[in-house]
Structure formats: structure tokens, C-alpha cells
Amino acid sequence: MDTLEPDEMKTALGNCLGGDWPQTGDLKPKIRETIQKDGYRIESLTYEVEPGDVVPAMLLIPDGVDGNNAAPAVAIWHQHGGQYHLGKSEPAGLDGDAMHHTGVALVKEGYVVLCPDALCFEERQDPNKKLKKGNYERFMFLEYVVKGKSMAWKNILDMRRAIDYLCLRPEVDDQRIGCYGHSMGSTHAWMVGPWEPRIKCVVGNCCLPTYEAIHNHKLLHCFPNFVPGWLQYGDTPEIAALIAPRALHLNLGELDGGSPIVEAKKGVTRIAGAYAKAGVPEQFTHYIEADAGHVLSPEMWKRTQQCFAKHL
């Protein structure tokens, strides 16, 4: 494994992911429906990330927040869980497990919250309805691989366009944008973090699956975790470390089988070392909950809230 400086590591990571992202054009945003809730509204909307590739999303806006009274914003990257029918609707509080209605919790704290569908989920499943559930995800992963790219490359492109959309909204203070994700959403959070300086604070919950752990324990993980060729430069913690000097917080469960804790702890130590080397050790924090598995516990959520309150 080579030892490179952070800018060299970032260049190498970009090459492994699939190279430069395309020049982006008009988002062509459209509001489809507005749903008034108690203390906030939900806008069901779409925007275009690439020509012809439209992303459905939910935007949650607190009452009283507008162009004259802008608020900080958080983009939420939803989980995987093999639940391809769920995407944006779970963090938006319209479906799924109440534990993950995190967008609702944040909008009630005064944040504008954007919840987009990731590729292969909810409204972004196979438009031809030929490939179901994981088969479509596998197909899309392989399609990007043969193009010399990766699923992570596409996910990062889509997430950067989500930040573009937030910056268009007059209700958003574009100097105070964060992102949060659980499980696959956590992977998305630390994957996009190095590439999106407009994100001032990154929080990942219950997902730091190192390649060391994946190989040691023969784990099958979702495709966004896999960056071709990256292992010659580092592991997944070395990707997260490239977020420095901006704020990063990670929650982990001691018993989470998807992120075996022995290897995850080593990864956390390396991330902390990178932040110390960058001169900002206080910008990286983490919490490991004893006897907890793959969950968003009350304490994990408390730490998430504290991180956003401090940095946004």
C-alpha cells in the first residue's frame, strides 16, 4: 500500500472511482406536490442529474423558513436493507421504520431537509420493470464497471447534484449544509464527503465496512462500497479521512455484523490520525455503542444532533 499525501490520495481515488464527473447543466427542477404537515411542509419534486436522468426527492421545509429567513440544510442519503421499494419516503417519514424518519426529526429542529432516491430504489427501479430488486442493482453496477467506472462514481455524481439543488433553494443557507446517512447512506456520506466542499458536516451511522473486514469475514456488501483498484492505496477509512479538514462524525454499533468492530476500530484510529496530521483533530469524532447492532439508537441520534448543532 503506497503512502501518499492527501491531494495525491484524492487524485488516485478519483481515478479508481471512474475519473472526472461530467459537466452538469440545468437541474430542470419540478415541484410535483406539496403536503402540509404539523410545523413543516413536504415538497415532492424532481431534478435532473444527467440528461434524461431524473431524480425524485422529498424536500422538507420548516414553517417560517423562506428567502428572508434561510435555514441550514441536511441532505439525507437513505439506507439499503434490501428494501428497494423504500428510498426517500423513509427519512421523509412517509413509509418504513419510524426509527429512520430522520428527516422529520431534523425539520422539526429547524433544518431544511432533502431526501432523494438513490439509483435502483423506490422510483429509480428498472423503468422497464424487467429486472426486479437486487437484479437491477447488480445490472447497473456491472454496467458502470464495463464503462470503467463504479456505482460509487454514479452515486457521488447524484449526491453532488443534490447539493446543487439545495443551493438553488432560497430557504437554504448554502454556507451551512450537512449530510447524514444510515447503513448504505453512511457509505454514501463518507464517499461524497471528499468531493463536495459545500458539505460542512458529514455524519455516518452504522457503516464503516473495511475491505479488511469484508475479506476476513467474507461479507457481501452493497455495491457502493466497492471502488476498483483502491486497495493499493488504502481502505475505506482512507476515503473518509479525505473529508478533512471538514467535520466528520461516525456512529458504530459494537455488535454490528456489517462493520466488524475490530477492523472498524482500526479504521477509526487511522481517520483520527489523518485529522490530527491535518491539524484539526477536533473535527473528527466517533461513538461506538456497546451491545448495539445495526441500529440508530437514541444515543447515536443524540450525537448526530449535537454534531449538526455544532457545525451548522
N, C-alpha and C positions, 0 to 999 in steps of 0.2 A: 504494500500500500504506500503510495507516494505521500510525502508531506509537502503540501503546497500552501501558499498564502491564500487568505480568503478570496481575493479577487481572482486568483488562478483557479481555486476550487469552484467558484461560481461559473467561470467560463467552461470548465470541464463538465460541470453539472448540466449546463445548457446544451452542450454537445451531446451528452448522454440522453437527455430528455428527448431530443429531436431537432435541435437547432433553433434558429430565431423564429419568433412568432410573426405572423403576417401583419402587415399594416392594416389597421382597423378603420372602418368607416362609420357611417351613421348607424346609431343603435336602433333607429326606427321604433321608438317605444310606443306602446299602445296600452291604454287602460281598458280592461275588459269588463270589470265590475267593481263596485265599491260596496263593502259590507261594514256597516257601523256596529261597533261593539261598545262595551261599557268602558269609556275613557280613551278609546282609540278607534281607528278605522283600519280596515284591511283593503288594499287595492290589489285586485287580481290583474296582472299585467304581463306583457311580453316585451322582449327586446332582442335584437339580432346580434349574435356574437360573431358570425361569419356570414357571408352572402348566402341567404336561404336557410341558415341555421338559427331558428328562433327558440329562445329560452323562456318558458313560462316561469313566473315568480310571484311571490306574495310580498307586498310592502306594507309593513305595519307602522302607523304614524300616530303618535300620541295626540290627543285633543289639545289644542292650543299651540301646537308646533306648526310654524309656517315660515314663509320667506322673511318675515320680520322678527322671527323668534326661532332661529335654527337650533337644532339639537345634534349631539353626537350620534353616530350611527354604528351599527354592528351588522355585518354580513354573517349569516349562519349557514354553514355547509352541513347538510343533513347526514344521518347515518346510513349504513348499508343494511345489515341484518338480514340479507336475503329477501327483504320486503320491497320488491320492485314497484309495487303499487303505491308505495309511500315515498314522497320526496319532500317538497316544500310544505305540504299540508301538515306534516307532523310538527315541526317547530312553530308553524303559524297557528297551532292549536286547533286545527280543523279535523284532525284524524290521528290515529296512532296512540302511543303511550303518553299519558299525562306527564310522566317523568321528563319527557323530551319536548314539552311545549315551551321551549326556552325562549322563543320569540315573544310569546305572550308575556312571560316574566320580565323580559328586558323592556318591552314597550311600556309596561306599567311602571318601570323605573325612569321613563323619560327618553329612552333611546328610540331613534328610527331604526327599524329592523328589516333587512332584506333577506328573504328565504327563496333561493332559486332551486329549480330541479337540476340535479346532476345528470349527465348523459346516461341513458339507459333506465332512468327512474321516472315514475309517475307519468307525466305527459311526454316524456322523452324516451319511451319504449319504442320498439320497432314500429315505424309508421305503417309498414305493410302488414303488420300483425302475423308475420310468418314465423319469426323466432321469438320464443317466449322466455321471459325472466332471464336466468343466467346465461342462456344460449345467446341472447342478443348481446349481452355484455362481453361474453367471450369473443363473439364475432367482431365487435368493434375494437376490442383490444388487439386482436390479430390483424385487423385492417390497418391500424396505426403502425404496428410492428413492421409489416411488409413495406410500409411507406418510409421506414427508417425513423419512426417516431415512437411515442408511447402514449398510453392512456393518460398518464400524468401530464404530458405535454398539453393534451387537449383540455384536461380539467383545469390546468393553470390558465390557459387562454380564456376559458369560460369565466373563471373567477376574476380575472383582471377586468373583463368586460362588466362583471357585476359591480366592481368598484367604479368603473366608468359611469355606470348608471347612477349609483349613489351620488357621485359628484355632480351629476346633472340636476339633481333634485334641490330646489330652493330651501326645502325643510332641513337639509343636511349641512352641518358644519364640516366642510371637507378637510379641515385640519384635525378632526377628531373622529377617525374611523378605525374600528377594530374588527376582528373576525373571531368566530368561535365554531368549533365542531366537535361532535362526539363520534368515536369509533372511526369509520371511514372519513367522517367530517373532520376529525382531528388530523388524519393524514393529509387531507386537503389543506387544512390550515397551515401546517408547517411546510407543505410543498409550495404553496403560493407565497408564503411569507418572504422568502429571499428575493422574489421578483416584483414585489408590489410595495414600494416605499410609502405609498399613501396609507397603508395599513400601519397604524402606530402601535397597535397592541394585538398580539396573537395568543389565543387560548385554545389548547387542545385537551380534550378529555378522553382518557382511556384508549389511547392508541399510540404507542411508540414501538412497533414491531421491528426489531432489528433483523437484518439478514442473518446475523449470527444465531439469533434465537430461531428464526424460521428454518434454518438449515439444521440446527441442533435438535429441534423438536419436530421437524418435518411438518410444519404448519402450512395450511392452504389459506392464503390471504387474498383480499380483493385486489384487483389489478392495479389500482393507482399507486400501490406501494412499490411496484417493481420498475426500476429505472435501468435499462440495459447498459451494462458496462460500468456502472457506478462503483461497483465493489473494488475496483482497482484504485479508487481514490478515497473511499470512505464507506460508511454505513449510513443508515437513515439518520442517526443523531448528527452526523456531519452536515446533512442537509438542513436540519433545524437550526444548527449553530450559525448558519449563514444569515439568519434573521438579525443577528447582532449588527448594530447596537440598539435596535428597537426592542420593545418589551415582548417577552415570551413567557408564558406560564403553562405548565403541563401538570395535569392530574393523572394519577395512575392508581389502579387497584392492585393490592399485593397478590390477590388470587386470580387476576385476570389472565386466563389462558391464552388470549390473543397477543398479549405483550408480556411474555415470561419475565418475571421481576428481576431475576439475577442479571440477565443481559440488559434489561431496561435501566437498571440502576447504574450499570457501567456506562450506558449511553448518556444518562443524565449527568454523570460526573464529567464526561467529555464535553457536553454542551456548556456546563458551568465553567470548565476550563477555557473554552473559546471565548465566552463572555468576559472572563477575567482578563484574558490576553488582549481583548478589545478595549479594556479599561472601563467596562460598565458591568461589573459583576452583579450589581443590584437589579439590573434589567432582566435577569433570568431568575425565575422562581419555579419551584415544583412542590407537589404534595403527593405523598404515597400513603394511601389509606389501608391500614391493617385490616385483614379479614374481609376486604371488599373485592368484588369481582368486576365484571364489565358493566358498570352502572354509573349513573350520575347521582351520587349521594348528596344529601343536604350539605355536608361539609365541602364536597367538591364544588357545589354550586356557590356556596358562600365565598370560596376562594376565587371563583370566576368573577363574581360580582365585585369583589374587592379589587381585582386586577383592573377591570374596566373603570371602576370609580377612580382609581389612582391615575391611570394613564390617559383616560379620555375626558 
